[in-house]
């Protein structure tokens, strides 16, 4: 089961296999830069969730709505620019 998961993570470019030593059959799994970026993003997401948990549901919805409007305008601006 673990090796199947490792293969999938490797295919997705999230981990890489590294020999422990040149003559060794043992492999070590390491995060790629992409894998590290995803881990960092997940940590930031947890912090954001904790910060927003103190707000009421209505306030969170209003903020999300406003941010989505800003993102839409930004996407429109970028598409006109390109």
Secondary structure, DSSP 8 states (H G I E B T S, - for coil): -HHHHHHHHHHTTSEEEEESSTT---EEEEE-HHHHHHHHHHHHHHHHHHHHTTS-HHHHHHHHHHHHHHHHHHHHHHHHH-
